[in-house]
Amino acid sequence: MINLQSNYPVLAEQEAAWPALLRDGVERFGADALWLPAFGGSVANRELAAAWLGVGAERTWICTSGHHGTMAALLAAGLAGKTIAVEELTYPWFVRQAQMLGMQVVAVAMDAEGLLPEALREVCERSGVAAVYTMPTQHNPTGATAGEARRMAVVAVAREFGLTIIEDGAYGFLEEEEPPRYAELAAERTFYVESLSKRAVPGLRTCLLVAPERLGEQTALALRVMTSGSSTLLASMGCAMAADGTLASLMAAKRVEGARRQAAARELLEGLEVSAGSNAWHLWVGLPEGLGPVEIEKRCEEKGVLVTGGNWFAAPGTVAPRAVRLGLGGEVERERAMEGVRRFVAVVRG
């Protein structure tokens, strides 16, 4: 099967480099990794992560993954059993996390910049919303990025209704000039989640979580009750990569490769409606009249390629869009990913 479902960008050269990085990590950090790690990360790693993120170390925590970070945010903010707003198209596994905490998830309309502030206000007035989860840069699945003015309008609504903001930065690194984050614009109420799985490699299993300073104790407690600590070895490797420039170089290379893959895919998809962020490794592709995402997903699988139907991303109460997401990061070899796009096009065009 050609995998256009997964979207963890890995460069071909990383497969060869990863074992050497691991060996170096064991030599540098192996002795420290023998012991139970500090809950929320060691002081040294938190300081390195904070410097990378440009925030205070007192707001910065180390998690095991992006999922771990978002769950910690939900717990630390005391959101279990409450109502949270999400974009009408959103990351499906966050929805599952919220639902497992007994939360009601409500959809908010969006446009080419993502979350619509007035739609968020309407939902808050109607549903008693306590928080909003958003992916404002390189939104998954549409690729939308909110400009600074849009973000400030969302912040105004969040402050008006006392909302906690959970900002998912999974794909933000693909935007070379990322607008100011909510963690900067509304530091008093924002949790920012930056996973290194896509920036570096999936196996690094390290996430950097920025929390409101006033919720520091609750964040530490949330991390402690979910796990006895993330891997000191992997976290130290990730933070060292951030500090010495390795991570920045990787991100730059992935932006270049993402642009190449996207350009090649768009040529193959000519005539279909496509949206994607700059340098993005995933594309949101509209389907012609008469074709549905569930049907196309099944037919593509029969042709040896896995794609993700738009139904997976529809928030509760939202009609599933007639679209699919093509992830170009599930295959290390670019040509194999393009062969998957060709098969998808052949299925769509009959």
C-alpha positions in Angstrom: 0.0 0.0 0.0 1.1 3.5 -0.8 0.4 5.6 2.3 -1.1 9.0 1.7 -2.9 8.9 5.0 0.0 9.4 7.4 1.7 12.9 7.3 4.9 12.8 9.3 7.5 14.4 6.9 10.7 12.4 6.9 13.5 13.2 4.5 15.3 10.3 2.8 18.6 11.2 4.3 17.1 11.1 7.8 16.8 7.3 7.6 20.6 6.9 7.4 21.3 9.7 9.9 18.9 8.6 12.7 21.0 5.7 14.0 24.0 8.0 14.3 22.0 10.6 16.1 20.7 7.9 18.6 24.3 6.7 19.2 25.4 10.3 19.9 22.4 10.8 22.2 23.2 7.7 24.2 26.8 8.9 24.6 25.8 12.4 25.7 22.7 11.7 27.7 22.7 8.0 28.5 23.8 8.4 32.1 21.0 10.9 32.9 18.5 8.6 31.2 19.1 5.9 33.8 17.0 7.7 36.4 13.4 8.7 36.7 13.0 12.0 34.9 11.6 15.1 36.4 7.9 15.5 35.9 7.5 17.9 33.0 11.1 17.6 32.0 14.5 18.5 33.5 15.3 22.1 34.3 18.0 22.1 31.7 15.7 20.8 29.0 12.9 23.2 29.9 15.4 26.1 29.7 16.6 25.0 26.2 13.0 24.5 25.0 12.0 27.9 26.4 14.9 29.6 24.6 13.8 27.9 21.4 10.2 28.9 21.8 11.0 32.4 23.0 9.0 32.2 26.3 9.9 31.8 29.9 11.0 28.5 31.3 8.3 28.7 34.0 5.7 28.4 31.2 7.5 25.6 29.3 7.1 21.8 29.9 8.3 18.6 28.2 5.7 16.1 27.1 5.9 12.7 25.3 3.9 13.7 22.2 1.5 16.3 20.8 -1.4 14.1 22.0 0.1 14.1 25.5 0.4 17.9 25.4 -3.2 18.5 24.3 -4.5 16.1 26.9 -2.4 17.8 29.6 -3.8 21.2 28.6 -7.4 19.9 28.9 -6.7 18.5 32.3 -4.7 21.5 33.6 -7.4 24.0 32.5 -10.0 21.9 34.3 -12.0 21.4 31.1 -13.3 17.9 31.7 -17.1 17.8 31.3 -17.2 21.3 29.8 -17.9 22.5 26.2 -15.1 23.2 23.7 -15.3 24.9 20.3 -13.3 23.6 17.3 -13.1 24.5 13.7 -15.8 22.7 11.6 -13.0 20.8 10.1 -10.5 19.7 12.7 -8.0 17.1 13.9 -10.2 14.0 14.7 -8.1 12.6 17.5 -8.4 15.8 19.5 -12.1 15.4 19.3 -11.8 11.9 20.6 -9.7 13.1 23.5 -12.2 15.8 24.5 -15.1 13.3 24.2 -13.3 10.8 26.5 -13.2 13.5 29.1 -16.9 13.9 28.9 -16.7 17.2 27.0 -19.2 18.5 24.5 -17.5 19.5 21.2 -19.2 22.2 19.1 -18.2 23.3 15.6 -17.3 26.8 14.5 -17.5 28.0 10.9 -14.3 28.8 9.1 -13.0 30.4 5.9 -9.7 30.7 4.0 -8.1 32.0 7.2 -9.6 29.3 9.5 -11.7 30.1 12.5 -14.2 32.9 12.1 -14.3 35.2 15.2 -18.0 36.1 14.8 -19.0 32.5 14.4 -17.0 31.7 17.6 -18.9 34.5 19.4 -22.2 33.1 18.3 -21.3 29.6 19.5 -20.2 31.1 22.8 -23.4 32.9 23.3 -25.4 29.8 22.4 -23.5 27.0 24.0 -21.6 28.2 27.1 -18.2 27.4 25.7 -15.2 27.2 28.1 -12.4 26.8 25.6 -11.4 26.7 21.9 -9.0 24.3 20.2 -7.5 25.7 17.0 -4.7 25.1 14.5 -4.1 28.6 13.2 -1.0 27.9 11.1 -1.1 25.3 8.3 -4.5 24.0 9.5 -5.1 20.3 9.2 -6.7 19.4 6.8 -7.3 22.6 4.8 -3.8 24.3 5.1 -5.4 27.6 6.1 -3.3 30.1 8.1 -4.8 33.0 10.1 -3.2 36.4 9.7 -2.4 38.5 12.8 -5.6 40.6 12.5 -7.7 37.5 12.5 -5.9 36.1 15.5 -6.4 39.4 17.4 -10.1 39.2 16.6 -10.2 35.6 18.0 -8.3 36.7 21.1 -10.9 39.5 21.7 -13.7 36.9 21.7 -11.7 34.6 24.0 -11.2 37.4 26.5 -14.8 38.5 26.2 -16.0 35.0 27.2 -13.1 33.9 29.4 -12.1 31.1 27.0 -9.0 28.9 27.3 -7.2 28.7 24.0 -5.5 25.4 23.0 -3.2 26.2 20.1 -2.0 23.2 18.1 1.3 24.1 16.3 1.8 20.7 14.6 2.5 22.1 11.1 3.4 25.7 11.9 7.1 25.2 11.0 6.2 24.9 7.4 5.3 28.5 7.3 8.6 30.4 7.0 7.1 33.6 8.4 4.6 32.4 10.9 2.3 35.0 12.3 2.4 35.7 16.1 1.1 32.7 18.1 -1.8 32.9 20.5 0.7 31.9 23.2 2.2 35.4 22.6 -0.9 37.3 21.8 -2.9 35.9 24.8 -0.3 34.4 27.1 -2.6 34.5 30.1 -5.1 32.0 28.6 -3.2 30.0 25.9 -1.7 26.5 25.9 0.6 26.0 22.9 1.6 22.5 21.7 4.7 22.0 19.6 5.4 18.4 18.8 8.9 17.5 17.4 7.5 14.4 15.6 6.9 16.4 12.4 9.7 18.9 12.8 12.3 16.2 13.5 11.3 12.5 13.3 8.2 10.6 14.7 10.4 8.4 16.8 11.7 11.4 18.8 8.5 11.3 20.9 9.0 14.7 22.4 6.6 17.7 22.6 7.1 21.2 24.0 4.1 22.6 25.9 3.7 26.3 26.7 1.1 26.9 29.5 -0.3 30.1 31.1 2.0 30.9 34.0 -1.0 31.0 36.4 -1.6 27.3 35.6 1.9 26.1 36.1 1.1 23.9 39.1 -1.9 22.4 37.4 0.1 21.7 34.3 2.8 19.9 36.3 0.1 17.9 38.1 -1.6 17.0 34.8 1.7 15.7 33.4 2.4 13.8 36.5 -0.9 12.0 36.7 -0.7 10.9 33.1 2.8 9.6 33.1 5.8 9.2 35.4 7.8 11.3 33.0 8.8 11.5 29.3 12.1 9.9 28.1 15.1 11.9 29.3 17.2 10.5 26.5 14.8 11.5 23.7 13.8 14.8 25.2 17.5 15.7 25.7 18.2 14.9 22.1 15.3 17.0 20.9 16.2 20.0 23.0 19.9 19.7 22.0 18.8 19.7 18.4 16.9 22.9 19.0 19.8 24.5 20.7 22.5 23.7 18.3 20.6 24.6 15.1 20.0 21.0 13.9 16.3 21.3 14.2 16.2 24.7 12.4 18.1 23.1 9.5 15.8 20.1 9.4 12.7 22.4 9.3 14.2 24.4 6.5 15.0 21.3 4.4 11.4 20.0 5.0 10.0 23.3 3.7 12.0 22.9 0.6 11.0 19.3 0.1 7.4 20.1 0.9 7.3 22.8 -1.8 8.7 20.3 -4.3 6.2 17.6 -3.4 3.3 20.0 -3.4 4.3 21.4 -6.8 4.6 17.9 -8.3 1.2 16.8 -6.8 -0.6 19.9 -8.0 0.5 19.1 -11.6 -1.0 15.7 -11.3 -4.2 17.1 -9.7 -4.7 19.7 -12.4 -8.5 20.4 -12.9 -9.3 19.5 -9.3 -9.9 21.9 -6.5 -6.8 21.9 -4.2 -6.0 23.9 -1.1 -2.8 23.7 0.9 -0.5 25.8 3.0 2.9 27.0 1.6 5.4 24.2 1.7 2.7 21.9 3.0 3.0 18.1 3.0 -0.7 17.6 2.9 -3.3 18.8 0.4 -7.1 19.2 0.7 -8.7 18.0 -2.5 -12.3 18.6 -3.5 -14.1 15.8 -5.2 -16.3 16.2 -8.3 -20.0 16.0 -8.1 -21.3 12.5 -7.5 -18.3 11.3 -5.6 -18.2 11.0 -1.8 -15.1 10.7 0.5 -16.1 7.3 1.9 -16.5 5.8 -1.6 -13.2 7.3 -2.8 -11.3 6.1 0.2 -12.5 2.6 -0.4 -11.8 2.6 -4.2 -8.4 4.0 -3.6 -7.5 1.3 -1.2 -8.6 -1.2 -3.8 -6.0 0.4 -6.1 -3.2 0.2 -3.5 -3.3 3.7 -2.1 -4.5 4.9 1.3 -6.1 8.4 1.5 -8.2 10.1 4.2 -11.8 11.0 3.5 -13.1 14.4 4.6 -15.6 12.6 6.8 -12.8 12.0 9.3 -12.2 15.7 9.9 -15.9 16.8 10.2 -16.5 18.1 13.7 -19.6 16.8 15.5 -22.8 18.2 13.9 -21.0 19.1 10.7 -21.9 17.7 7.3 -18.9 15.7 6.0 -17.3 17.7 3.1 -16.9 16.2 -0.3 -13.1 16.1 -0.2 -10.1 14.1 0.8 -6.8 14.8 2.4 -3.7 13.6 0.6 -0.7 13.3 3.0 2.6 13.5 1.2 4.6 12.6 4.3 3.6 8.9 4.7 6.2 7.9 2.1 9.9 8.8 2.4 10.5 8.5 -1.4 9.0 11.4 -3.3 8.3 9.4 -6.4 6.4 6.7 -4.5 4.2 9.5 -3.0 3.6 10.9 -6.5 2.6 7.4 -7.7 0.0 7.4 -5.0 -1.3 10.7 -6.2 -1.5 9.3 -9.8 -3.6 6.4 -8.6 -5.9 8.7 -6.7 -6.4 10.9 -9.8 -7.1 7.8 -11.9 -9.8 6.7 -9.4 -11.4 10.1 -9.3 -11.5 10.5 -13.0 -12.7 7.0 -13.6 
